[in-house]
Amino acid sequence: MFIVGKCKKRTLSRTKDSSFRLQFTRQEAVRTVIKEIGNNPTSIYAKEIISLFGITAEELSESGMTYEILRSLDSVLSWRIS
């Protein structure tokens, strides 16, 4: 489970987007990214979640995201080849 620190809680509480939850599992984050990218391929919210969690291309690929979309997110994704 991902728990946000005090400073980040204060920052998030000041934002206009009150739908942001302060606790997310990694699986929920991946599902949210896939849903957001499905609705809007240039979603800033999805890119922020990818950066916050350090989600890899492999995780998104295993969850069903296509290669073309993954390549469009090159600047945000960390590609780990093992």
PALO-691447 format. One record per residue: z, x, y of N, C-alpha, C, O, CB in turn; residue number from 1. Coordinates in pm, 1 decimal. Glycine has a CB too. Layout:
BEGIN
+----------+----------+----------+----------+----------+----------+----------+----------+----------+----------+----------+----------+----------+----------+----------+-----+
!      n_w !      n_u !      n_v !     ca_w !     ca_u !     ca_v !      c_w !      c_u !      c_v !      o_w !      o_u !      o_v !     cb_w !     cb_u !     cb_v !   i !
+----------+----------+----------+----------+----------+----------+----------+----------+----------+----------+----------+----------+----------+----------+----------+-----+
!        Z !        X !        Y !        Z !        X !        Y !        Z !        X !        Y !        Z !        X !        Y !        Z !        X !        Y ! NUM !
...
+----------+----------+----------+----------+----------+----------+----------+----------+----------+----------+----------+----------+----------+----------+----------+-----+
***
This chain:
BEGIN
+----------+----------+----------+----------+----------+----------+----------+----------+----------+----------+----------+----------+----------+----------+----------+-----+
!      n_w !      n_u !      n_v !     ca_w !     ca_u !     ca_v !      c_w !      c_u !      c_v !      o_w !      o_u !      o_v !     cb_w !     cb_u !     cb_v !   i !
+----------+----------+----------+----------+----------+----------+----------+----------+----------+----------+----------+----------+----------+----------+----------+-----+
!      0.0 !     84.4 !   -116.8 !      0.0 !      0.0 !      0.0 !      0.0 !     88.9 !    123.0 !     66.7 !    192.3 !    125.6 !    121.0 !    -96.0 !     -0.2 !   1 !
!    -72.7 !     49.8 !    222.2 !    -84.1 !    123.2 !    347.9 !      7.0 !     57.5 !    449.0 !     -9.1 !    -60.3 !    480.8 !   -231.3 !    126.9 !    399.1 !   2 !
!    103.4 !    133.7 !    500.2 !    194.6 !     79.9 !    600.4 !    173.4 !    157.3 !    729.9 !    165.8 !    280.2 !    729.4 !    343.6 !     88.7 !    552.9 !   3 !
!    164.2 !     86.1 !    837.7 !    135.6 !    144.0 !    968.2 !    265.5 !    188.7 !   1034.2 !    367.9 !    121.3 !   1022.4 !     60.8 !     42.9 !   1057.9 !   4 !
!    261.6 !    303.1 !   1104.1 !    377.9 !    354.6 !   1175.1 !    408.3 !    276.1 !   1301.8 !    332.2 !    187.6 !   1341.0 !    357.0 !    499.7 !   1209.2 !   5 !
!    521.5 !    309.7 !   1366.1 !    566.7 !    236.6 !   1484.7 !    466.1 !    240.4 !   1599.4 !    437.6 !    137.9 !   1661.3 !    698.3 !    292.8 !   1532.0 !   6 !
!    413.3 !    357.5 !   1626.8 !    320.7 !    372.4 !   1739.4 !    193.5 !    290.4 !   1717.4 !    145.0 !    223.2 !   1808.5 !    285.0 !    520.4 !   1759.9 !   7 !
!    140.8 !    297.1 !   1596.1 !     19.0 !    222.7 !   1567.1 !     46.7 !     72.5 !   1569.7 !    -40.0 !     -4.6 !   1610.7 !    -38.8 !    264.5 !   1430.5 !   8 !
!    165.4 !     29.0 !   1527.0 !    200.6 !   -113.0 !   1534.5 !    199.8 !   -161.4 !   1679.4 !    147.9 !   -268.8 !   1709.8 !    338.7 !   -137.8 !   1471.1 !   9 !
!    258.4 !    -80.5 !   1768.5 !    260.3 !   -118.7 !   1910.4 !    119.1 !   -127.8 !   1966.0 !     86.1 !   -220.7 !   2039.7 !    342.7 !    -18.1 !   1992.6 !  10 !
!     35.8 !    -30.4 !   1930.1 !   -101.8 !    -29.9 !   1978.6 !   -176.9 !   -151.6 !   1927.9 !   -247.8 !   -217.7 !   2003.9 !   -173.5 !     98.0 !   1935.7 !  11 !
!   -161.4 !   -181.5 !   1798.6 !   -231.5 !   -295.7 !   1740.8 !   -180.6 !   -428.1 !   1795.4 !   -257.1 !   -523.8 !   1807.4 !   -217.9 !   -294.3 !   1590.5 !  12 !
!    -51.4 !   -434.5 !   1828.7 !      2.7 !   -560.4 !   1880.9 !    -52.8 !   -591.2 !   2019.2 !    -52.6 !   -706.6 !   2061.9 !    155.4 !   -554.8 !   1886.2 !  13 !
!   -100.5 !   -488.1 !   2089.9 !   -158.4 !   -507.9 !   2222.4 !   -305.4 !   -548.5 !   2218.2 !   -361.0 !   -592.7 !   2318.8 !   -143.6 !   -382.3 !   2303.3 !  14 !
!   -366.9 !   -533.8 !   2104.0 !   -509.1 !   -565.1 !   2095.1 !   -532.1 !   -715.7 !   2097.5 !   -441.9 !   -794.8 !   2069.9 !   -569.3 !   -504.6 !   1968.0 !  15 !
!   -653.4 !   -752.5 !   2130.7 !   -689.1 !   -894.1 !   2135.5 !   -710.1 !   -951.5 !   1996.5 !   -694.8 !  -1071.9 !   1975.7 !   -814.2 !   -914.0 !   2218.7 !  16 !
!   -745.6 !   -864.6 !   1900.0 !   -774.9 !   -910.6 !   1764.8 !   -645.0 !   -921.7 !   1685.4 !   -601.8 !   -825.0 !   1622.5 !   -874.2 !   -814.9 !   1694.3 !  17 !
!   -583.9 !  -1037.6 !   1688.4 !   -456.6 !  -1056.5 !   1619.2 !   -475.4 !  -1082.2 !   1470.0 !   -376.9 !  -1098.3 !   1398.0 !   -380.2 !  -1171.7 !   1681.8 !  18 !
!   -600.5 !  -1086.4 !   1421.6 !   -623.2 !  -1111.0 !   1279.6 !   -602.7 !   -985.0 !   1196.5 !   -602.3 !   -991.8 !   1073.6 !   -763.2 !  -1165.1 !   1257.6 !  19 !
!   -585.7 !   -869.5 !   1261.9 !   -564.8 !   -744.6 !   1189.8 !   -425.3 !   -744.5 !   1129.0 !   -325.1 !   -758.1 !   1199.1 !   -584.1 !   -622.5 !   1283.3 !  20 !
!   -421.1 !   -728.9 !    998.4 !   -292.8 !   -727.8 !    929.6 !   -237.5 !   -586.0 !    926.7 !   -313.8 !   -489.3 !    927.0 !   -306.6 !   -783.8 !    786.4 !  21 !
!   -106.8 !   -573.4 !    923.9 !    -45.4 !   -441.7 !    926.6 !    -26.7 !   -383.3 !    787.0 !     13.1 !   -267.4 !    774.7 !     87.2 !   -448.7 !    997.0 !  22 !
!    -53.6 !   -458.6 !    683.7 !    -45.4 !   -406.2 !    547.7 !   -172.5 !   -441.5 !    473.6 !   -213.1 !   -557.6 !    469.2 !     78.6 !   -461.7 !    473.3 !  23 !
!   -234.9 !   -340.5 !    415.7 !   -360.5 !   -353.0 !    343.1 !   -351.0 !   -268.5 !    217.7 !   -299.1 !   -156.9 !    223.1 !   -481.9 !   -310.0 !    430.8 !  24 !
!   -398.7 !   -317.5 !    106.7 !   -416.1 !   -228.9 !     -7.6 !   -553.7 !   -165.5 !      4.6 !   -638.2 !   -214.4 !     79.6 !   -400.2 !   -305.6 !   -143.7 !  25 !
!   -576.4 !    -58.5 !    -67.6 !   -705.4 !      9.5 !    -60.5 !   -817.2 !    -82.1 !   -110.3 !   -927.2 !    -81.7 !    -55.1 !   -702.2 !    139.8 !   -142.7 !  26 !
!   -789.2 !   -160.4 !   -214.5 !   -889.9 !   -252.6 !   -267.5 !   -925.3 !   -359.7 !   -165.2 !  -1042.1 !   -395.9 !   -150.9 !   -839.8 !   -317.9 !   -396.8 !  27 !
!   -825.0 !   -410.5 !    -93.8 !   -853.4 !   -509.3 !     11.1 !   -938.4 !   -448.6 !    121.2 !  -1026.4 !   -514.7 !    176.3 !   -723.1 !   -564.4 !     70.2 !  28 !
!   -911.8 !   -322.1 !    153.1 !   -989.4 !   -254.3 !    256.9 !  -1135.4 !   -240.1 !    214.5 !  -1225.7 !   -263.5 !    294.8 !   -929.2 !   -116.0 !    287.5 !  29 !
!  -1159.2 !   -201.8 !     88.5 !  -1296.5 !   -187.3 !     38.4 !  -1367.5 !   -322.0 !     40.3 !  -1483.1 !   -330.7 !     81.6 !  -1297.0 !   -128.4 !   -104.8 !  30 !
!  -1298.7 !   -427.7 !     -4.5 !  -1359.2 !   -561.7 !     -3.1 !  -1391.5 !   -605.6 !    139.0 !  -1496.5 !   -665.0 !    163.3 !  -1265.5 !   -663.9 !    -69.3 !  31 !
!  -1302.8 !   -576.9 !    232.2 !  -1325.0 !   -613.6 !    371.3 !  -1445.6 !   -540.7 !    428.7 !  -1525.9 !   -599.9 !    500.9 !  -1201.0 !   -583.5 !    454.6 !  32 !
!  -1458.5 !   -411.8 !    396.7 !  -1572.8 !   -333.2 !    444.8 !  -1702.8 !   -391.3 !    391.3 !  -1798.9 !   -408.0 !    466.4 !  -1559.3 !   -185.0 !    402.7 !  33 !
!  -1706.4 !   -422.1 !    262.3 !  -1828.7 !   -476.8 !    201.9 !  -1864.3 !   -611.2 !    265.3 !  -1981.2 !   -637.9 !    292.6 !  -1811.5 !   -492.8 !     48.9 !  34 !
!  -1764.1 !   -695.3 !    288.5 !  -1788.8 !   -825.5 !    351.3 !  -1839.4 !   -808.9 !    494.4 !  -1934.5 !   -875.5 !    535.0 !  -1660.8 !   -910.7 !    350.3 !  35 !
!  -1776.1 !   -720.4 !    570.4 !  -1815.4 !   -697.5 !    709.1 !  -1956.5 !   -640.2 !    718.7 !  -2035.7 !   -683.6 !    802.5 !  -1716.4 !   -603.7 !    777.0 !  36 !
!  -1988.2 !   -543.2 !    633.6 !  -2121.5 !   -482.3 !    636.4 !  -2225.9 !   -584.4 !    591.2 !  -2339.2 !   -582.0 !    639.2 !  -2126.5 !   -355.8 !    546.1 !  37 !
!  -2189.0 !   -673.7 !    499.7 !  -2280.7 !   -779.5 !    457.0 !  -2315.2 !   -873.9 !    571.2 !  -2428.9 !   -919.6 !    582.4 !  -2220.3 !   -858.0 !    341.7 !  38 !
!  -2217.1 !   -903.2 !    655.8 !  -2239.3 !   -992.0 !    770.6 !  -2309.6 !   -921.8 !    885.4 !  -2396.7 !   -978.8 !    951.2 !  -2107.5 !  -1048.2 !    819.2 !  39 !
!  -2269.8 !   -795.4 !    908.7 !  -2325.1 !   -719.5 !   1021.1 !  -2332.0 !   -572.1 !    981.2 !  -2228.7 !   -505.2 !    977.9 !  -2238.6 !   -738.7 !   1150.9 !  40 !
!  -2450.2 !   -520.5 !    951.1 !  -2463.5 !   -382.1 !    905.4 !  -2415.5 !   -277.4 !   1006.2 !  -2394.4 !   -162.0 !    968.7 !  -2606.2 !   -355.1 !    871.7 !  41 !
!  -2398.1 !   -314.6 !   1132.0 !  -2350.0 !   -219.4 !   1232.1 !  -2205.7 !   -249.4 !   1273.9 !  -2164.5 !   -214.5 !   1384.6 !  -2441.4 !   -221.6 !   1354.8 !  42 !
!  -2130.3 !   -313.0 !   1186.7 !  -1993.8 !   -355.5 !   1217.3 !  -1903.7 !   -237.0 !   1251.4 !  -1884.2 !   -146.7 !   1170.1 !  -1935.5 !   -432.7 !   1099.8 !  43 !
!  -1849.5 !   -238.9 !   1372.1 !  -1757.0 !   -134.4 !   1415.6 !  -1624.8 !   -148.4 !   1340.8 !  -1562.6 !    -48.0 !   1306.1 !  -1734.0 !   -141.4 !   1568.9 !  44 !
!  -1581.9 !   -269.7 !   1316.0 !  -1457.7 !   -295.4 !   1242.7 !  -1463.6 !   -231.4 !   1103.5 !  -1366.8 !   -169.3 !   1059.6 !  -1432.1 !   -447.8 !   1230.9 !  45 !
!  -1576.7 !   -246.6 !   1034.4 !  -1591.3 !   -187.7 !    901.2 !  -1585.5 !    -35.7 !    908.7 !  -1522.8 !     28.2 !    824.2 !  -1723.4 !   -232.6 !    836.6 !  46 !
!  -1649.9 !     22.2 !   1008.6 !  -1648.7 !    168.2 !   1024.6 !  -1508.3 !    219.4 !   1054.9 !  -1470.3 !    327.4 !   1009.7 !  -1744.9 !    210.6 !   1136.4 !  47 !
!  -1431.9 !    142.5 !   1130.8 !  -1294.4 !    181.8 !   1159.9 !  -1207.7 !    179.0 !   1034.6 !  -1123.8 !    267.0 !   1015.2 !  -1234.9 !     90.4 !   1266.3 !  48 !
!  -1227.2 !     79.6 !    950.5 !  -1151.5 !     72.7 !    825.6 !  -1189.5 !    188.3 !    733.8 !  -1102.7 !    247.8 !    669.9 !  -1175.7 !    -62.1 !    754.8 !  49 !
!  -1318.9 !    220.8 !    726.6 !  -1363.7 !    333.1 !    644.5 !  -1295.9 !    461.2 !    691.1 !  -1247.7 !    539.6 !    609.4 !  -1517.6 !    347.8 !    650.5 !  50 !
!  -1292.2 !    482.3 !    820.9 !  -1229.5 !    602.9 !    876.3 !  -1078.9 !    604.0 !    855.1 !  -1021.4 !    707.2 !    820.7 !  -1260.0 !    614.5 !   1024.7 !  51 !
!  -1015.4 !    489.9 !    875.6 !   -870.7 !    480.4 !    862.3 !   -824.1 !    510.7 !    720.6 !   -725.7 !    582.1 !    701.2 !   -824.0 !    342.7 !    903.2 !  52 !
!   -894.8 !    456.5 !    621.2 !   -855.9 !    474.6 !    482.1 !   -920.9 !    595.8 !    416.5 !   -879.0 !    637.5 !    308.5 !   -890.0 !    351.7 !    404.3 !  53 !
!  -1021.7 !    652.0 !    479.9 !  -1094.2 !    763.3 !    417.2 !  -1170.7 !    717.2 !    294.8 !  -1176.9 !    788.2 !    194.4 !   -997.8 !    875.2 !    378.8 !  54 !
!  -1228.4 !    599.4 !    302.9 !  -1302.0 !    541.6 !    189.8 !  -1426.8 !    624.5 !    163.1 !  -1498.4 !    662.6 !    255.7 !  -1339.9 !    393.1 !    217.6 !  55 !
!  -1451.7 !    651.9 !     36.4 !  -1566.2 !    734.2 !     -0.7 !  -1686.3 !    647.0 !    -35.9 !  -1674.0 !    527.4 !    -62.5 !  -1530.6 !    825.7 !   -118.4 !  56 !
!  -1801.6 !    710.8 !    -34.9 !  -1924.6 !    641.8 !    -72.1 !  -1917.7 !    596.5 !   -217.1 !  -1970.6 !    491.1 !   -252.4 !  -2046.6 !    732.5 !    -50.0 !  57 !
!  -1853.1 !    675.4 !   -300.0 !  -1840.8 !    641.2 !   -441.9 !  -1764.5 !    509.9 !   -461.4 !  -1803.1 !    426.4 !   -543.2 !  -1770.3 !    754.6 !   -517.8 !  58 !
!  -1656.5 !    492.7 !   -385.7 !  -1578.2 !    369.3 !   -396.2 !  -1661.9 !    247.6 !   -357.5 !  -1657.9 !    144.4 !   -424.6 !  -1453.3 !    377.6 !   -307.3 !  59 !
!  -1736.9 !    260.6 !   -249.5 !  -1819.4 !    148.1 !   -205.2 !  -1933.5 !    121.5 !   -302.7 !  -1968.8 !      6.2 !   -327.6 !  -1875.5 !    174.9 !    -65.3 !  60 !
!  -1990.5 !    227.3 !   -357.2 !  -2098.6 !    212.6 !   -454.5 !  -2049.7 !    141.1 !   -579.7 !  -2118.2 !     53.3 !   -632.2 !  -2156.8 !    349.6 !   -491.2 !  61 !
!  -1932.1 !    178.3 !   -627.3 !  -1874.2 !    113.6 !   -745.2 !  -1841.3 !    -33.0 !   -720.1 !  -1835.7 !   -113.0 !   -813.5 !  -1748.9 !    187.1 !   -788.5 !  62 !
!  -1819.8 !    -67.4 !   -594.4 !  -1789.0 !   -206.1 !   -558.7 !  -1913.0 !   -289.3 !   -530.9 !  -1902.7 !   -408.4 !   -501.4 !  -1699.3 !   -209.0 !   -438.5 !  63 !
!  -2031.2 !   -226.7 !   -540.1 !  -2153.8 !   -304.8 !   -530.6 !  -2239.5 !   -281.5 !   -407.9 !  -2340.9 !   -349.3 !   -391.0 !  -2120.1 !   -444.7 !   -535.8 !  64 !
!  -2203.0 !   -188.9 !   -322.3 !  -2284.0 !   -163.3 !   -204.0 !  -2409.5 !    -84.7 !   -243.2 !  -2403.3 !      5.4 !   -326.9 !  -2202.1 !    -86.3 !    -97.3 !  65 !
!  -2522.5 !   -119.2 !   -182.5 !  -2648.8 !    -55.3 !   -219.4 !  -2660.9 !     83.6 !   -157.2 !  -2594.2 !    116.4 !    -59.0 !  -2766.9 !   -142.5 !   -176.3 !  66 !
!  -2747.8 !    163.3 !   -217.3 !  -2770.6 !    300.6 !   -173.2 !  -2821.4 !    305.6 !    -28.8 !  -2779.6 !    391.6 !     48.8 !  -2870.4 !    369.9 !   -266.2 !  67 !
!  -2909.6 !    215.2 !      6.7 !  -2966.7 !    214.0 !    141.1 !  -2859.0 !    191.3 !    246.9 !  -2858.7 !    257.3 !    350.8 !  -3074.5 !    106.1 !    151.9 !  68 !
!  -2769.1 !     99.4 !    220.8 !  -2661.0 !     72.9 !    315.3 !  -2566.3 !    192.2 !    321.9 !  -2519.6 !    229.2 !    429.7 !  -2583.9 !    -54.5 !    275.5 !  69 !
!  -2538.5 !    252.0 !    207.1 !  -2451.3 !    370.3 !    205.9 !  -2510.8 !    483.0 !    289.6 !  -2439.1 !    550.2 !    363.7 !  -2428.1 !    418.6 !     61.9 !  70 !
!  -2641.6 !    503.6 !    277.6 !  -2706.4 !    609.1 !    355.1 !  -2702.9 !    578.7 !    504.5 !  -2699.8 !    670.7 !    586.2 !  -2850.6 !    627.6 !    309.1 !  71 !
!  -2703.4 !    451.8 !    540.6 !  -2696.6 !    416.5 !    682.3 !  -2557.5 !    443.5 !    740.2 !  -2540.5 !    449.6 !    861.9 !  -2733.8 !    269.3 !    701.8 !  72 !
!  -2458.7 !    459.6 !    652.7 !  -2321.6 !    486.7 !    696.4 !  -2284.9 !    633.7 !    682.4 !  -2166.6 !    667.8 !    681.3 !  -2224.0 !    402.1 !    617.3 !  73 !
!  -2384.9 !    721.7 !    671.5 !  -2361.3 !    864.8 !    651.8 !  -2264.3 !    925.3 !    752.5 !  -2181.4 !   1008.7 !    716.4 !  -2491.2 !    938.3 !    658.8 !  74 !
!  -2274.0 !    884.4 !    876.7 !  -2190.0 !    944.1 !    980.2 !  -2042.4 !    909.4 !    963.5 !  -1956.5 !    979.1 !   1017.4 !  -2237.1 !    899.6 !   1116.4 !  75 !
!  -2012.2 !    804.1 !    890.7 !  -1875.2 !    758.3 !    876.1 !  -1816.5 !    794.8 !    739.6 !  -1698.6 !    828.2 !    728.5 !  -1868.6 !    608.6 !    896.8 !  76 !
!  -1900.4 !    787.9 !    636.4 !  -1852.3 !    808.6 !    500.0 !  -1832.8 !    954.7 !    467.3 !  -1903.3 !   1042.4 !    517.3 !  -1947.6 !    747.7 !    401.6 !  77 !
!  -1734.5 !    978.5 !    381.3 !  -1718.0 !   1113.7 !    328.6 !  -1780.6 !   1115.0 !    189.1 !  -1741.2 !   1037.7 !    101.8 !  -1565.5 !   1157.1 !    324.6 !  78 !
!  -1877.1 !   1202.5 !    169.4 !  -1947.8 !   1213.9 !     42.5 !  -1879.6 !   1320.4 !    -40.5 !  -1881.9 !   1438.0 !     -4.3 !  -2098.0 !   1247.5 !     63.7 !  79 !
!  -1819.7 !   1281.7 !   -149.7 !  -1755.1 !   1376.3 !   -240.3 !  -1834.4 !   1382.5 !   -368.1 !  -1846.8 !   1283.4 !   -440.1 !  -1608.2 !   1336.8 !   -268.7 !  80 !
!  -1887.7 !   1498.4 !   -395.7 !  -1962.1 !   1517.3 !   -518.8 !  -1875.5 !   1595.5 !   -614.9 !  -1832.1 !   1706.9 !   -585.5 !  -2096.7 !   1589.6 !   -493.3 !  81 !
!  -1850.9 !   1535.5 !   -730.5 !  -1764.8 !   1602.6 !   -827.7 !  -1834.7 !   1620.6 !   -959.9 !  -1776.5 !   1675.5 !  -1053.5 !  -1636.6 !   1525.1 !   -847.7 !  82 !
+----------+----------+----------+----------+----------+----------+----------+----------+----------+----------+----------+----------+----------+----------+----------+-----+
***
